[in-house]
Amino acid sequence: MNEIPIDPDVISLLAEFGPPALVTAADLTAEEHRQGMRHAIEVFTRDADPIAVHHVADEFVRGRGGKIPVRVYSPETPTSVIVYMHGGAWIAGDIDTHDLVTRRLSRDTGAVVVSVDYRMLPEHPFPAPVDDAHDAVVWAGSLRPGLPLLVAGDSAGGTLAACVALRARDEDGPRIDAQVLVYPGIDDDLDTPSMLAFRDGPRISREDLRFFLHQYASHDATLGSPYALPGRATSLAGLPPAVVVIAGHDLLRSAEEDYARRLQDDGVAVTVQVDLELVHGWIEFAPRVPSADRAFTRLTDAVNDLIGRVTLPA
């Protein structure tokens, strides 16, 4: 499916973890998944240059499920507000694992970035993660009401960002001006061309993804709900403009390409960024892989362009 091979720098970085483990995602506990992600981030960000932001504060948002921890990155002269949901298969990750990502996003776009520590599986099944993301967006919209408001996220966080945009459209608010979806999970179809082409990795296998999707989207509350997986929406008309970022060697690629086409067909302005030499999760190891670093720059350039095209209501 992809004639361009994986960047050798990516292969070298992933080789630092040693031979692929024989265990599958289903063999690990939630805490083992979380510890594994924390360890991966330590490797991916080793010796990374620090990124300064004018002001950083940890706060709490009052949500329908209780207090939601958020980290707010504020530049001196903000251009916008971006609410960011971290990746981690709805099981792992937090505002610390993605601190370098959100710092760079704030620095390179001039946005106030609100990083959301939403509730996760298995302790808090759907709709808890989406509820927290939605409630954080409502709160963030009050920070700088005169500035564009964007939702963003990577992987599972990209799924949440897309679902919050759908929910805001259907519930007449909050106003969301744009969405930034970095290799998001779109649906639970495990038989797409990319699912079959990249079924064995390199970072996540088709069977691993089957487990994560089963954990997230197989119980009654999620069945058929577009607020769990955005590909289930019957129409994408009326959604805010989007940046959709796709990794070339990614199980999710086919569904993401289809979602971007559907957005365009339904009249939504879409910028599609395809990084053919990269794999799922590249935003986390941008500090150590030059091609991922360049992809991050393309991403923030696209976000800046998106912010510049927002027309706020009078």
HUDA-V266111 format. One record per residue. N is the residue number from 1. RES is the residue in one small letter. D_CENTER is the distance of its C-alpha to the mean C-alpha in Angstrom with 1 decimal. Layout:
n: <N & N>
res: <RES & RES>
d_center: <D_CENTER & D_CENTER>
//
This chain:
n: <1 & 2 & 3 & 4 & 5 & 6 & 7 & 8 & 9 & 10 & 11 & 12 & 13 & 14 & 15 & 16 & 17 & 18 & 19 & 20 & 21 & 22 & 23 & 24 & 25 & 26 & 27 & 28 & 29 & 30 & 31 & 32 & 33 & 34 & 35 & 36 & 37 & 38 & 39 & 40 & 41 & 42 & 43 & 44 & 45 & 46 & 47 & 48 & 49 & 50 & 51 & 52 & 53 & 54 & 55 & 56 & 57 & 58 & 59 & 60 & 61 & 62 & 63 & 64 & 65 & 66 & 67 & 68 & 69 & 70 & 71 & 72 & 73 & 74 & 75 & 76 & 77 & 78 & 79 & 80 & 81 & 82 & 83 & 84 & 85 & 86 & 87 & 88 & 89 & 90 & 91 & 92 & 93 & 94 & 95 & 96 & 97 & 98 & 99 & 100 & 101 & 102 & 103 & 104 & 105 & 106 & 107 & 108 & 109 & 110 & 111 & 112 & 113 & 114 & 115 & 116 & 117 & 118 & 119 & 120 & 121 & 122 & 123 & 124 & 125 & 126 & 127 & 128 & 129 & 130 & 131 & 132 & 133 & 134 & 135 & 136 & 137 & 138 & 139 & 140 & 141 & 142 & 143 & 144 & 145 & 146 & 147 & 148 & 149 & 150 & 151 & 152 & 153 & 154 & 155 & 156 & 157 & 158 & 159 & 160 & 161 & 162 & 163 & 164 & 165 & 166 & 167 & 168 & 169 & 170 & 171 & 172 & 173 & 174 & 175 & 176 & 177 & 178 & 179 & 180 & 181 & 182 & 183 & 184 & 185 & 186 & 187 & 188 & 189 & 190 & 191 & 192 & 193 & 194 & 195 & 196 & 197 & 198 & 199 & 200 & 201 & 202 & 203 & 204 & 205 & 206 & 207 & 208 & 209 & 210 & 211 & 212 & 213 & 214 & 215 & 216 & 217 & 218 & 219 & 220 & 221 & 222 & 223 & 224 & 225 & 226 & 227 & 228 & 229 & 230 & 231 & 232 & 233 & 234 & 235 & 236 & 237 & 238 & 239 & 240 & 241 & 242 & 243 & 244 & 245 & 246 & 247 & 248 & 249 & 250 & 251 & 252 & 253 & 254 & 255 & 256 & 257 & 258 & 259 & 260 & 261 & 262 & 263 & 264 & 265 & 266 & 267 & 268 & 269 & 270 & 271 & 272 & 273 & 274 & 275 & 276 & 277 & 278 & 279 & 280 & 281 & 282 & 283 & 284 & 285 & 286 & 287 & 288 & 289 & 290 & 291 & 292 & 293 & 294 & 295 & 296 & 297 & 298 & 299 & 300 & 301 & 302 & 303 & 304 & 305 & 306 & 307 & 308 & 309 & 310 & 311 & 312 & 313 & 314>
res: <m & n & e & i & p & i & d & p & d & v & i & s & l & l & a & e & f & g & p & p & a & l & v & t & a & a & d & l & t & a & e & e & h & r & q & g & m & r & h & a & i & e & v & f & t & r & d & a & d & p & i & a & v & h & h & v & a & d & e & f & v & r & g & r & g & g & k & i & p & v & r & v & y & s & p & e & t & p & t & s & v & i & v & y & m & h & g & g & a & w & i & a & g & d & i & d & t & h & d & l & v & t & r & r & l & s & r & d & t & g & a & v & v & v & s & v & d & y & r & m & l & p & e & h & p & f & p & a & p & v & d & d & a & h & d & a & v & v & w & a & g & s & l & r & p & g & l & p & l & l & v & a & g & d & s & a & g & g & t & l & a & a & c & v & a & l & r & a & r & d & e & d & g & p & r & i & d & a & q & v & l & v & y & p & g & i & d & d & d & l & d & t & p & s & m & l & a & f & r & d & g & p & r & i & s & r & e & d & l & r & f & f & l & h & q & y & a & s & h & d & a & t & l & g & s & p & y & a & l & p & g & r & a & t & s & l & a & g & l & p & p & a & v & v & v & i & a & g & h & d & l & l & r & s & a & e & e & d & y & a & r & r & l & q & d & d & g & v & a & v & t & v & q & v & d & l & e & l & v & h & g & w & i & e & f & a & p & r & v & p & s & a & d & r & a & f & t & r & l & t & d & a & v & n & d & l & i & g & r & v & t & l & p & a>
d_center: <23.5 & 22.6 & 25.7 & 24.1 & 23.9 & 21.2 & 21.7 & 24.4 & 22.7 & 19.7 & 22.4 & 24.3 & 21.5 & 20.6 & 24.3 & 24.5 & 23.3 & 26.5 & 27.1 & 24.6 & 25.2 & 27.2 & 25.4 & 22.6 & 19.7 & 22.1 & 24.6 & 22.6 & 22.4 & 19.4 & 20.8 & 21.2 & 17.6 & 16.7 & 19.5 & 18.4 & 15.0 & 16.8 & 19.4 & 17.0 & 15.5 & 19.2 & 20.0 & 17.2 & 18.1 & 21.9 & 24.1 & 21.2 & 22.7 & 22.0 & 20.3 & 22.2 & 21.1 & 24.0 & 23.3 & 20.9 & 21.4 & 20.3 & 21.0 & 20.8 & 20.0 & 22.3 & 20.6 & 22.3 & 21.7 & 22.8 & 21.6 & 17.9 & 17.5 & 15.7 & 16.1 & 17.1 & 17.5 & 20.2 & 21.9 & 25.5 & 25.2 & 21.9 & 20.9 & 18.3 & 16.0 & 12.2 & 10.6 & 7.5 & 5.8 & 5.6 & 5.3 & 8.9 & 9.9 & 10.5 & 13.4 & 12.7 & 11.1 & 12.0 & 12.5 & 14.8 & 12.9 & 10.5 & 13.5 & 14.2 & 10.9 & 11.3 & 15.0 & 14.8 & 12.6 & 15.4 & 18.2 & 17.5 & 16.8 & 19.2 & 16.8 & 17.1 & 13.7 & 13.3 & 11.1 & 11.3 & 12.8 & 12.6 & 15.0 & 14.3 & 16.2 & 19.0 & 20.6 & 18.7 & 18.1 & 16.7 & 17.0 & 16.6 & 12.8 & 12.7 & 15.9 & 14.7 & 11.7 & 14.4 & 17.0 & 15.1 & 14.6 & 18.3 & 19.3 & 17.5 & 19.2 & 22.4 & 21.9 & 22.6 & 23.5 & 25.0 & 21.8 & 19.0 & 16.2 & 12.6 & 9.5 & 6.2 & 2.6 & 1.7 & 4.2 & 5.6 & 3.5 & 3.0 & 6.4 & 7.4 & 7.1 & 9.1 & 11.3 & 12.1 & 13.1 & 15.3 & 16.8 & 17.6 & 19.4 & 21.3 & 22.3 & 23.3 & 21.0 & 19.6 & 19.6 & 16.3 & 17.0 & 14.0 & 10.4 & 8.0 & 5.8 & 5.0 & 6.7 & 5.8 & 8.6 & 11.2 & 14.3 & 16.5 & 18.8 & 19.6 & 22.2 & 20.6 & 21.9 & 18.9 & 18.9 & 22.5 & 22.5 & 19.9 & 20.9 & 21.9 & 19.0 & 18.9 & 16.2 & 15.9 & 18.6 & 19.0 & 20.8 & 18.1 & 15.6 & 18.5 & 18.8 & 15.3 & 15.4 & 19.0 & 18.1 & 15.5 & 17.1 & 20.7 & 22.5 & 24.4 & 22.1 & 19.3 & 21.7 & 21.3 & 19.0 & 16.6 & 15.0 & 14.0 & 13.0 & 13.0 & 15.2 & 18.0 & 18.6 & 22.0 & 21.5 & 18.7 & 21.4 & 21.1 & 17.3 & 16.4 & 16.1 & 12.9 & 11.5 & 10.2 & 9.6 & 11.2 & 12.6 & 16.3 & 16.8 & 14.1 & 15.0 & 12.5 & 14.0 & 16.7 & 14.8 & 12.4 & 15.6 & 17.3 & 14.8 & 15.2 & 18.9 & 19.1 & 17.6 & 20.1 & 22.9 & 22.4 & 22.8 & 19.4 & 19.1 & 16.4 & 15.8 & 14.8 & 14.1 & 15.2 & 15.6 & 18.2 & 19.1 & 15.8 & 14.1 & 10.8 & 9.5 & 11.4 & 9.6 & 11.0 & 14.4 & 14.8 & 17.6 & 19.7 & 19.2 & 20.6 & 19.0 & 15.5 & 16.8 & 18.0 & 14.8 & 13.2 & 16.3 & 15.9 & 12.5 & 14.0 & 17.1 & 15.4 & 13.9 & 17.5 & 19.0 & 17.0 & 18.1 & 21.5 & 21.9 & 21.1 & 24.3 & 24.5 & 26.9 & 30.4>
//
